[in-house]
Amino acid sequence: MLIEACRRRGRLSIDDFYYFSRTCLVKDEANFDKFDRAFGEYFKGVEAIMGVEADIPLEWLRKQASST
């Protein structure tokens, strides 16, 4: 769902990507703080998401999600 939303939207600001990804990936609001910490650490210093049209393998996304 996240990848499809990014593809339809095109280039995203880091804020837009944050809200898209949090909405798609966090199913329980009790986990918002964990998501915020992981997102902040991973995207520290990033101002825009480039190459949203890139084909990101689903296996990579699952691995990244399970490692947090």
C-alpha positions in Angstrom: 0.0 0.0 0.0 2.8 2.4 0.9 4.7 1.8 -2.4 1.5 2.3 -4.4 0.6 5.5 -2.6 4.2 6.8 -3.3 4.0 5.9 -7.0 0.6 7.6 -7.4 1.7 10.7 -5.6 5.1 11.1 -7.3 7.9 13.1 -5.6 7.2 13.4 -1.9 8.5 15.7 0.8 9.9 13.9 3.8 6.9 15.1 5.8 4.5 13.6 3.3 6.4 10.3 3.2 6.4 10.2 7.0 2.7 10.5 7.2 2.1 8.0 4.3 4.4 5.5 5.8 3.1 5.8 9.4 -0.5 5.4 8.2 0.4 2.4 6.1 2.8 0.6 8.4 1.6 1.3 12.0 -1.5 -0.6 12.9 -1.7 0.3 16.6 -1.2 3.9 17.9 0.7 2.4 20.8 3.5 1.9 18.3 3.7 5.5 17.0 6.6 6.4 19.3 8.6 3.4 18.1 7.9 4.3 14.5 8.9 7.9 15.1 12.2 6.9 16.6 13.0 4.4 13.8 12.0 6.8 11.1 13.9 9.7 12.6 17.1 7.6 12.9 16.9 6.1 9.4 16.0 9.4 7.6 18.1 11.8 9.7 19.1 14.7 7.5 16.9 13.8 4.5 14.8 16.6 3.1 13.1 14.9 0.2 12.6 11.3 -1.0 14.2 10.9 -4.4 13.4 8.2 -6.9 10.0 7.3 -5.6 9.4 5.7 -8.9 12.1 3.1 -8.2 11.0 -0.5 -7.9 11.6 -1.4 -4.3 11.6 -5.1 -3.7 8.9 -6.2 -1.3 11.3 -8.6 0.4 13.6 -5.7 1.3 10.7 -3.7 2.8 9.7 -6.7 4.9 13.3 -7.2 6.1 13.6 -3.5 7.0 10.2 -3.6 8.8 11.1 -6.7 10.8 14.5 -5.4 11.9 13.0 -2.4 13.8 
